[in-house]
Amino acid sequence: MYPEDLIAPMRAELTNDGFEEIRDAEEMKAAIQGEGTTLVVINSVCGCAAGSCRPGVRMALSSPGAKPTRAVTAFAGNDKSSVDMARGLMMPFPPSSPSIALFKDGELVHMIERHHIEGRSAQALASNLTAAFEEFCS
């Protein structure tokens, strides 16, 4: 676990832009399996989370066009039960953080793993997500 005062600003980057932070497994399951589309971001302290993941998802959600019904987040290393639940529903993809998943009516329809985030710009990530939103959230 990371000290909460260390990760609070990293959490706030997403929650200040409308993400719901989920720390409970059953709440995560309900959010993902609910009707509509759910964007799930497994947040992290790493450099690719700071440089690409968080800015990229924020750009995608602020761009014009289709958007998911809800956006939720949990922090790897700190929100163990909700992260474990989300990762279980992301199978067969192995656990990675950061990671981004889009679910539609409880079914995983788009997945971005850490190795898709590392070394890519926030803009490239936003473009990837915007295309997924257009395909699955319209």
C-alpha positions as CSV (number, residue, x, y, z in Angstrom):
1,M,0.0,0.0,0.0
2,Y,1.1,3.5,-0.7
3,P,0.6,6.3,1.8
4,E,-2.8,8.0,1.1
5,D,-1.3,11.5,1.3
6,L,1.1,10.5,-1.5
7,I,-1.6,9.2,-3.9
8,A,-4.4,11.6,-3.0
9,P,-3.4,14.0,-5.9
10,M,-3.2,11.0,-8.3
11,R,-6.7,10.0,-7.2
12,A,-8.0,13.5,-7.6
13,E,-6.8,13.8,-11.2
14,L,-9.6,11.5,-12.1
15,T,-12.2,12.1,-9.4
16,N,-12.1,15.9,-10.0
17,D,-13.1,15.1,-13.6
18,G,-16.1,13.1,-12.7
19,F,-14.8,9.6,-12.1
20,E,-16.4,7.7,-9.2
21,E,-13.8,6.2,-7.0
22,I,-14.8,2.7,-5.9
23,R,-13.0,0.9,-3.1
24,D,-15.5,-1.9,-2.4
25,A,-15.6,-5.1,-4.5
26,E,-19.4,-5.4,-4.6
27,E,-19.8,-1.7,-5.7
28,M,-17.2,-2.3,-8.4
29,K,-19.1,-5.4,-9.6
30,A,-22.4,-3.5,-9.6
31,A,-20.9,-0.6,-11.6
32,I,-19.3,-2.9,-14.2
33,Q,-22.3,-5.2,-14.6
34,G,-24.8,-2.4,-14.7
35,E,-26.7,-1.4,-17.8
36,G,-24.9,0.8,-20.3
37,T,-21.2,1.4,-20.6
38,T,-18.6,1.7,-17.9
39,L,-15.1,2.9,-18.3
40,V,-12.8,1.5,-15.6
41,V,-9.4,2.9,-14.9
42,I,-7.0,1.0,-12.6
43,N,-4.9,3.9,-11.4
44,S,-1.2,3.7,-10.5
45,V,1.7,5.7,-9.2
46,C,3.9,4.9,-12.2
47,G,5.2,7.4,-14.7
48,C,3.0,6.0,-17.6
49,A,-0.1,6.6,-15.4
50,A,1.0,10.2,-14.8
51,G,2.2,10.9,-18.3
52,S,-0.3,9.0,-20.5
53,C,-3.1,7.2,-18.7
54,R,-4.7,9.8,-16.6
55,P,-4.3,12.7,-19.1
56,G,-5.4,10.4,-21.9
57,V,-8.6,9.3,-20.3
58,R,-9.4,12.9,-19.3
59,M,-8.8,14.1,-22.8
60,A,-11.1,11.3,-24.2
61,L,-13.9,12.1,-21.8
62,S,-13.7,15.9,-22.6
63,S,-13.7,15.4,-26.4
64,P,-17.0,15.8,-28.3
65,G,-18.9,12.7,-29.2
66,A,-20.1,9.5,-27.5
67,K,-19.2,8.9,-23.9
68,P,-19.6,6.0,-21.5
69,T,-22.5,6.0,-19.1
70,R,-20.2,6.0,-16.1
71,A,-16.5,6.3,-15.4
72,V,-15.0,4.6,-12.3
73,T,-11.6,4.2,-10.9
74,A,-9.7,2.2,-8.2
75,F,-6.1,2.5,-7.1
76,A,-3.8,-0.5,-7.5
77,G,-2.0,-1.3,-4.3
78,N,-4.5,0.5,-2.1
79,D,-8.1,-0.5,-3.2
80,K,-7.4,-4.2,-3.2
81,S,-10.9,-5.6,-3.1
82,S,-12.3,-3.4,-5.9
83,V,-9.2,-3.7,-8.0
84,D,-9.3,-7.5,-7.6
85,M,-13.0,-7.5,-8.6
86,A,-12.4,-5.4,-11.7
87,R,-9.4,-7.5,-12.8
88,G,-11.4,-10.6,-12.4
89,L,-14.0,-9.2,-14.7
90,M,-11.3,-8.2,-17.2
91,M,-10.2,-11.8,-17.7
92,P,-8.6,-13.3,-19.8
93,F,-6.3,-10.2,-19.6
94,P,-3.6,-10.5,-16.9
95,P,-3.5,-7.9,-14.1
96,S,-1.7,-4.7,-15.1
97,S,-1.6,-1.2,-13.7
98,P,-2.4,1.2,-15.0
99,S,-5.1,-0.3,-17.2
100,I,-8.3,0.9,-18.8
101,A,-11.3,-1.3,-19.7
102,L,-14.6,-0.5,-21.3
103,F,-17.6,-2.6,-20.5
104,K,-21.0,-2.6,-22.2
105,D,-23.9,-4.1,-20.3
106,G,-21.3,-6.0,-18.1
107,E,-19.3,-7.4,-21.0
108,L,-15.7,-6.4,-21.6
109,V,-15.6,-4.8,-25.1
110,H,-12.3,-2.8,-25.1
111,M,-9.1,-3.3,-23.1
112,I,-5.9,-1.2,-22.8
113,E,-3.2,-2.9,-20.8
114,R,-0.1,-1.2,-19.3
115,H,2.1,-2.3,-22.3
116,H,-0.4,-0.4,-24.6
117,I,0.1,2.7,-22.4
118,E,3.8,2.8,-21.8
119,G,5.7,4.8,-24.3
120,R,2.6,6.2,-25.9
121,S,1.4,9.8,-25.7
122,A,-1.7,10.9,-23.9
123,Q,-3.1,12.1,-27.2
124,A,-2.7,8.6,-28.8
125,L,-4.4,7.0,-25.8
126,A,-7.2,9.6,-26.0
127,S,-7.7,8.8,-29.8
128,N,-7.9,5.1,-29.0
129,L,-10.5,5.6,-26.3
130,T,-12.5,8.1,-28.4
131,A,-12.7,5.5,-31.2
132,A,-13.9,2.9,-28.7
133,F,-16.5,5.3,-27.3
134,E,-17.8,5.9,-30.8
135,E,-18.1,2.2,-31.4
136,F,-19.5,1.0,-28.1
137,C,-21.2,4.0,-26.4
138,S,-23.3,5.4,-29.3
